[in-house]
């Protein structure tokens, strides 16, 4: 038990704080660092805008394709119903005409 209490008490002492060896004012990114960060920000903004434009274009193309497919289905249904209305009721649709 004596070893445990010695370990606990030694850990509660004051922690030494290292003194800075470099002047914090002389270690700044400067104009070159600002320029690099500014260019990165501009590049990211341009990439995001391009991505949004491409996603929007893809979504619009999908919507237009869906509308065209719907119009084709409606036209096919209309053609089928008009063909069924033009055919006489007593005629067999699968029969071949006489020669």
MODELLER restraints for C-alpha pairs under 7 A, 6 or more apart:
rsr = mdl.restraints
at = mdl.atoms
